[in-house]
Amino acid sequence: MPANQGERTRRRLSTGERREQLLSVGAKLFSESPYDDVWIEQVAEIAGVSRGLLYHYFPTKRDFFAAVVERESERMLRMTAAVPGMPVREQLTAGLDTYLAYVQAHAHGFRAFHRADAAGDQAVRRVYRQALAAQERQILAALAADPEFGSAFAGTPRVRLAVRGWLAFTTAVCLEWLRDGELTREQVRDLCARALLGVIV
């Protein structure tokens, strides 16, 4: 009987599965270490692929990082998606709890993302603008679906501008919170929730 008979063969991953695997490894590494401390060779080694194959999917480290951020942004949108029938005030608290827990667990990646955006990195800025627009649409849709507010209220330029400004405010608060850690997550959540309700009501 051949020596390798009965051994489990490794399943060949499809292009989509391989890309997802690489992005999963990247999300973990960028959440644990600053951007400059994550090496493409390390990603390839953990994923069990050659460096050349990784570069086949992502031409540069910055492209790889932008793809990781895009994937995580989409994941966050799903995690904080509106629950039909739940009042906005309750959804805001629950959504912020989820968001802040994620920010805390992925502090290095969160900082790196916003530093790259501030520095004008085009690959990251594109992802940043898309993520911001998606978050804005999600909040406005939740306001429109809530009888307390309604579509006429949520569709006004004033409310759209307020939501956009609140997203920038929340980002700034999170960056400061990660830096000094003086407030608890619950205190930051309540601060951000009151801020949004204060500017739209």
Secondary structure, DSSP 4 states (H G I P E B T S, - for coil): --TTTTPPPPPPPPHHHHHHHHHHHHHHHHHHS-GGG--HHHHHHHHT--HHHHHHH-SSHHHHHHHHHHHHHHHHHHHTPPPTTS-HHHHHHHHHHHHHHHHHHTHHHHHHHHHHHHTT-HHHHHHHHHHHHHHHHHHHHHHHHSTTT-HHHHTSHHHHHHHHHHHHHHHHHHHHHHHH--S-HHHHHHHHHHHHHHHH-
